[in-house]
Amino acid sequence: MASSAIPGIFPAAKIGSSYYGDGALRQLAPISPALHLGADRVMVIGVSGNRNPELWGKRQPPVRHSPSIAQVGGHLFNSAFIDSLEGDLEHLERVNELLRLIPEETLVEQGISLRPVETLVISPSEQLDKIAGRKVRYLPKSVRMFMRSTGGTAKGGGAATSSYILFEPQFCDELIELGYKDAMWDKERIQAFFGV
């Protein structure tokens, strides 16, 4: 999958005569292509609970040591893959708020082609880093040793890095189960969004 071709970790994916890497490294506004294609509704399935109000303000355990290499790597990956999406969503929501303040006839009169875009954001109810920390043991032995030595385990605090390279069935199966559970929990909102 080209969307999983993180440079330096996975090889670029060849599609036709071209090679592709993960587009999130350059796409600072990931919702933008959909909007330019005319989307007026966007559903986002997130991978972090950052937007979950239940996790806001939760007290973090005291830091006992400086960040491990894997923790730093996890923060870098999160910056590249998650922060852009969350920033783009925040920008979209602010534009929606501003557009609601402007009468529709003024928008037409001024030739402003902006329109409100309805969003539905689904975030996981469990932290994926914690799930990844439990599944590191399924990685190939050499990768496991590397992850342990760099702090890329639950105990080392760098399980976020592990979550980006864990394509093991045990991890993927648990993510699928979590996705199904969360979708069923949010079933009414999803159905309303799609008009079902």
C-alpha positions as YAML, in Angstrom:
chain: A
units: angstrom
residues:
- id: 1
  name: MET
  ca: [0.00, 0.00, 0.00]
- id: 2
  name: ALA
  ca: [1.41, 3.36, -0.97]
- id: 3
  name: SER
  ca: [-0.30, 4.95, 2.04]
- id: 4
  name: SER
  ca: [1.87, 2.81, 4.31]
- id: 5
  name: ALA
  ca: [5.17, 3.46, 2.55]
- id: 6
  name: ILE
  ca: [6.84, 5.48, 5.31]
- id: 7
  name: PRO
  ca: [10.22, 6.51, 3.91]
- id: 8
  name: GLY
  ca: [13.14, 4.80, 5.63]
- id: 9
  name: ILE
  ca: [10.92, 2.05, 7.06]
- id: 10
  name: PHE
  ca: [9.01, 0.64, 4.10]
- id: 11
  name: PRO
  ca: [10.00, 0.67, 0.43]
- id: 12
  name: ALA
  ca: [8.10, 2.93, -1.95]
- id: 13
  name: ALA
  ca: [5.16, 1.20, -3.62]
- id: 14
  name: LYS
  ca: [5.33, 0.86, -7.39]
- id: 15
  name: ILE
  ca: [2.03, 1.58, -9.11]
- id: 16
  name: GLY
  ca: [2.26, 1.50, -12.88]
- id: 17
  name: SER
  ca: [5.57, 3.06, -13.81]
- id: 18
  name: SER
  ca: [5.80, 5.37, -10.77]
- id: 19
  name: TYR
  ca: [6.84, 4.92, -7.15]
- id: 20
  name: TYR
  ca: [4.76, 6.31, -4.28]
- id: 21
  name: GLY
  ca: [5.46, 6.96, -0.61]
- id: 22
  name: ASP
  ca: [3.12, 7.98, 2.15]
- id: 23
  name: GLY
  ca: [1.37, 11.15, 1.00]
- id: 24
  name: ALA
  ca: [0.77, 12.39, 4.54]
- id: 25
  name: LEU
  ca: [4.39, 13.49, 4.75]
- id: 26
  name: ARG
  ca: [3.68, 16.23, 2.21]
- id: 27
  name: GLN
  ca: [-0.09, 16.68, 2.43]
- id: 28
  name: LEU
  ca: [-0.44, 19.33, 5.11]
- id: 29
  name: ALA
  ca: [-4.16, 19.76, 4.39]
- id: 30
  name: PRO
  ca: [-5.44, 16.19, 3.96]
- id: 31
  name: ILE
  ca: [-9.10, 17.21, 3.59]
- id: 32
  name: SER
  ca: [-8.29, 19.75, 0.88]
- id: 33
  name: PRO
  ca: [-8.39, 17.35, -2.13]
- id: 34
  name: ALA
  ca: [-11.91, 16.21, -1.20]
- id: 35
  name: LEU
  ca: [-13.07, 19.82, -0.88]
- id: 36
  name: HIS
  ca: [-11.52, 20.77, -4.23]
- id: 37
  name: LEU
  ca: [-13.39, 17.87, -5.80]
- id: 38
  name: GLY
  ca: [-16.66, 19.37, -4.49]
- id: 39
  name: ALA
  ca: [-17.34, 17.39, -1.32]
- id: 40
  name: ASP
  ca: [-19.91, 19.01, 0.95]
- id: 41
  name: ARG
  ca: [-19.67, 16.27, 3.60]
- id: 42
  name: VAL
  ca: [-16.55, 14.61, 4.98]
- id: 43
  name: MET
  ca: [-16.32, 11.59, 7.26]
- id: 44
  name: VAL
  ca: [-12.99, 11.16, 9.01]
- id: 45
  name: ILE
  ca: [-11.99, 8.00, 10.82]
- id: 46
  name: GLY
  ca: [-9.24, 9.13, 13.14]
- id: 47
  name: VAL
  ca: [-6.54, 7.12, 14.84]
- id: 48
  name: SER
  ca: [-6.08, 9.24, 17.95]
- id: 49
  name: GLY
  ca: [-8.31, 10.15, 20.81]
- id: 50
  name: ASN
  ca: [-7.05, 13.76, 20.77]
- id: 51
  name: ARG
  ca: [-10.50, 14.98, 19.75]
- id: 52
  name: ASN
  ca: [-12.19, 12.92, 22.48]
- id: 53
  name: PRO
  ca: [-13.24, 15.32, 25.30]
- id: 54
  name: GLU
  ca: [-13.06, 12.41, 27.77]
- id: 55
  name: LEU
  ca: [-9.27, 12.31, 27.30]
- id: 56
  name: TRP
  ca: [-8.74, 16.09, 27.61]
- id: 57
  name: GLY
  ca: [-7.14, 17.22, 30.83]
- id: 58
  name: LYS
  ca: [-6.47, 13.67, 32.00]
- id: 59
  name: ARG
  ca: [-3.48, 13.69, 34.27]
- id: 60
  name: GLN
  ca: [-0.42, 12.12, 32.71]
- id: 61
  name: PRO
  ca: [1.80, 9.87, 34.81]
- id: 62
  name: PRO
  ca: [4.98, 11.57, 36.06]
- id: 63
  name: VAL
  ca: [7.93, 11.42, 33.67]
- id: 64
  name: ARG
  ca: [10.71, 9.30, 35.13]
- id: 65
  name: HIS
  ca: [13.30, 9.57, 32.36]
- id: 66
  name: SER
  ca: [14.06, 11.46, 29.17]
- id: 67
  name: PRO
  ca: [12.14, 10.35, 26.06]
- id: 68
  name: SER
  ca: [13.42, 7.22, 24.32]
- id: 69
  name: ILE
  ca: [14.36, 7.21, 20.64]
- id: 70
  name: ALA
  ca: [11.08, 5.42, 19.88]
- id: 71
  name: GLN
  ca: [9.07, 8.03, 21.83]
- id: 72
  name: VAL
  ca: [10.68, 10.80, 19.79]
- id: 73
  name: GLY
  ca: [10.01, 8.79, 16.60]
- id: 74
  name: GLY
  ca: [6.39, 8.33, 17.63]
- id: 75
  name: HIS
  ca: [5.99, 12.09, 18.13]
- id: 76
  name: LEU
  ca: [7.52, 12.72, 14.70]
- id: 77
  name: PHE
  ca: [5.17, 10.22, 13.05]
- id: 78
  name: ASN
  ca: [2.19, 11.71, 14.89]
- id: 79
  name: SER
  ca: [3.23, 15.18, 13.72]
- id: 80
  name: ALA
  ca: [3.37, 14.01, 10.13]
- id: 81
  name: PHE
  ca: [0.24, 11.86, 10.09]
- id: 82
  name: ILE
  ca: [-2.17, 13.00, 12.79]
- id: 83
  name: ASP
  ca: [-1.51, 16.66, 13.55]
- id: 84
  name: SER
  ca: [-2.06, 17.74, 9.92]
- id: 85
  name: LEU
  ca: [-5.46, 16.09, 9.85]
- id: 86
  name: GLU
  ca: [-6.53, 17.54, 13.19]
- id: 87
  name: GLY
  ca: [-5.31, 21.01, 12.18]
- id: 88
  name: ASP
  ca: [-7.14, 20.75, 8.86]
- id: 89
  name: LEU
  ca: [-10.35, 19.72, 10.64]
- id: 90
  name: GLU
  ca: [-10.03, 22.62, 13.07]
- id: 91
  name: HIS
  ca: [-9.56, 25.03, 10.15]
- id: 92
  name: LEU
  ca: [-12.59, 23.55, 8.36]
- id: 93
  name: GLU
  ca: [-14.75, 23.92, 11.47]
- id: 94
  name: ARG
  ca: [-13.71, 27.58, 11.88]
- id: 95
  name: VAL
  ca: [-14.55, 28.35, 8.25]
- id: 96
  name: ASN
  ca: [-17.93, 26.63, 8.75]
- id: 97
  name: GLU
  ca: [-18.59, 28.84, 11.80]
- id: 98
  name: LEU
  ca: [-17.71, 31.99, 9.85]
- id: 99
  name: LEU
  ca: [-19.87, 30.99, 6.89]
- id: 100
  name: ARG
  ca: [-22.87, 30.45, 9.18]
- id: 101
  name: LEU
  ca: [-22.54, 34.10, 10.27]
- id: 102
  name: ILE
  ca: [-22.73, 35.42, 6.70]
- id: 103
  name: PRO
  ca: [-26.21, 35.55, 5.13]
- id: 104
  name: GLU
  ca: [-26.46, 33.30, 2.06]
- id: 105
  name: GLU
  ca: [-27.58, 36.17, -0.17]
- id: 106
  name: THR
  ca: [-24.39, 38.07, 0.75]
- id: 107
  name: LEU
  ca: [-22.27, 35.08, -0.26]
- id: 108
  name: VAL
  ca: [-24.06, 34.91, -3.62]
- id: 109
  name: GLU
  ca: [-23.96, 38.69, -4.12]
- id: 110
  name: GLN
  ca: [-20.21, 38.82, -3.40]
- id: 111
  name: GLY
  ca: [-19.47, 35.75, -5.54]
- id: 112
  name: ILE
  ca: [-18.02, 33.82, -2.61]
- id: 113
  name: SER
  ca: [-17.98, 30.16, -3.58]
- id: 114
  name: LEU
  ca: [-17.25, 28.85, -0.09]
- id: 115
  name: ARG
  ca: [-19.87, 26.57, 1.42]
- id: 116
  name: PRO
  ca: [-20.25, 24.89, 4.81]
- id: 117
  name: VAL
  ca: [-18.94, 21.33, 4.82]
- id: 118
  name: GLU
  ca: [-20.56, 18.88, 7.20]
- id: 119
  name: THR
  ca: [-18.08, 16.68, 9.07]
- id: 120
  name: LEU
  ca: [-18.33, 13.49, 11.05]
- id: 121
  name: VAL
  ca: [-15.24, 12.51, 13.00]
- id: 122
  name: ILE
  ca: [-15.02, 9.08, 14.56]
- id: 123
  name: SER
  ca: [-12.16, 8.54, 17.01]
- id: 124
  name: PRO
  ca: [-11.15, 5.27, 18.64]
- id: 125
  name: SER
  ca: [-12.39, 4.66, 22.16]
- id: 126
  name: GLU
  ca: [-9.08, 3.04, 23.10]
- id: 127
  name: GLN
  ca: [-5.57, 4.39, 22.65]
- id: 128
  name: LEU
  ca: [-3.98, 2.61, 19.70]
- id: 129
  name: ASP
  ca: [-0.52, 3.04, 21.22]
- id: 130
  name: LYS
  ca: [-1.56, 0.87, 24.17]
- id: 131
  name: ILE
  ca: [-2.89, -1.82, 21.87]
- id: 132
  name: ALA
  ca: [0.34, -1.65, 19.85]
- id: 133
  name: GLY
  ca: [2.38, -1.97, 23.04]
- id: 134
  name: ARG
  ca: [0.63, -5.26, 23.79]
- id: 135
  name: LYS
  ca: [1.20, -6.55, 20.24]
- id: 136
  name: VAL
  ca: [4.92, -5.77, 19.80]
- id: 137
  name: ARG
  ca: [5.62, -9.40, 20.75]
- id: 138
  name: TYR
  ca: [4.20, -10.50, 17.37]
- id: 139
  name: LEU
  ca: [6.78, -8.56, 15.35]
- id: 140
  name: PRO
  ca: [9.67, -10.51, 13.81]
- id: 141
  name: LYS
  ca: [12.43, -11.18, 16.37]
- id: 142
  name: SER
  ca: [14.92, -8.71, 14.87]
- id: 143
  name: VAL
  ca: [12.33, -5.90, 14.81]
- id: 144
  name: ARG
  ca: [11.25, -6.76, 18.36]
- id: 145
  name: MET
  ca: [14.84, -6.47, 19.54]
- id: 146
  name: PHE
  ca: [15.20, -3.13, 17.77]
- id: 147
  name: MET
  ca: [11.95, -1.83, 19.27]
- id: 148
  name: ARG
  ca: [13.01, -2.91, 22.77]
- id: 149
  name: SER
  ca: [16.46, -1.34, 22.43]
- id: 150
  name: THR
  ca: [14.98, 2.00, 21.29]
- id: 151
  name: GLY
  ca: [12.12, 2.03, 23.82]
- id: 152
  name: GLY
  ca: [9.42, 1.13, 21.28]
- id: 153
  name: THR
  ca: [7.36, -0.99, 23.69]
- id: 154
  name: ALA
  ca: [4.63, -0.20, 26.19]
- id: 155
  name: LYS
  ca: [7.20, -0.24, 29.03]
- id: 156
  name: GLY
  ca: [9.58, 1.97, 27.04]
- id: 157
  name: GLY
  ca: [6.83, 4.49, 26.35]
- id: 158
  name: GLY
  ca: [7.42, 4.46, 22.58]
- id: 159
  name: ALA
  ca: [4.61, 2.18, 21.45]
- id: 160
  name: ALA
  ca: [3.38, 4.92, 19.08]
- id: 161
  name: THR
  ca: [6.30, 4.08, 16.79]
- id: 162
  name: SER
  ca: [5.36, 0.40, 16.96]
- id: 163
  name: SER
  ca: [1.80, 1.22, 15.90]
- id: 164
  name: TYR
  ca: [3.13, 2.58, 12.58]
- id: 165
  name: ILE
  ca: [4.95, -0.62, 11.65]
- id: 166
  name: LEU
  ca: [2.68, -3.28, 13.16]
- id: 167
  name: PHE
  ca: [0.96, -4.98, 10.26]
- id: 168
  name: GLU
  ca: [0.75, -8.25, 12.16]
- id: 169
  name: PRO
  ca: [-2.66, -9.99, 12.04]
- id: 170
  name: GLN
  ca: [-3.06, -9.90, 15.84]
- id: 171
  name: PHE
  ca: [-2.79, -6.08, 15.87]
- id: 172
  name: CYS
  ca: [-4.91, -5.57, 12.75]
- id: 173
  name: ASP
  ca: [-7.62, -7.96, 14.05]
- id: 174
  name: GLU
  ca: [-7.89, -6.03, 17.32]
- id: 175
  name: LEU
  ca: [-8.09, -2.73, 15.42]
- id: 176
  name: ILE
  ca: [-10.88, -4.12, 13.22]
- id: 177
  name: GLU
  ca: [-12.79, -5.31, 16.30]
- id: 178
  name: LEU
  ca: [-12.33, -1.91, 17.96]
- id: 179
  name: GLY
  ca: [-13.48, -0.14, 14.79]
- id: 180
  name: TYR
  ca: [-16.60, -2.30, 14.62]
- id: 181
  name: LYS
  ca: [-17.36, -1.76, 18.32]
- id: 182
  name: ASP
  ca: [-16.88, 2.01, 18.02]
- id: 183
  name: ALA
  ca: [-19.02, 2.16, 14.86]
- id: 184
  name: MET
  ca: [-21.84, 0.28, 16.60]
- id: 185
  name: TRP
  ca: [-21.53, 2.62, 19.60]
- id: 186
  name: ASP
  ca: [-21.84, 5.60, 17.23]
- id: 187
  name: LYS
  ca: [-24.35, 3.91, 14.91]
- id: 188
  name: GLU
  ca: [-27.09, 6.56, 15.12]
- id: 189
  name: ARG
  ca: [-24.72, 9.43, 14.34]
- id: 190
  name: ILE
  ca: [-23.22, 7.55, 11.38]
- id: 191
  name: GLN
  ca: [-26.66, 6.66, 10.02]
- id: 192
  name: ALA
  ca: [-27.85, 10.25, 10.40]
- id: 193
  name: PHE
  ca: [-24.74, 11.52, 8.59]
- id: 194
  name: PHE
  ca: [-25.43, 9.23, 5.63]
- id: 195
  name: GLY
  ca: [-29.19, 9.80, 5.77]
- id: 196
  name: VAL
  ca: [-29.96, 6.12, 6.43]
...
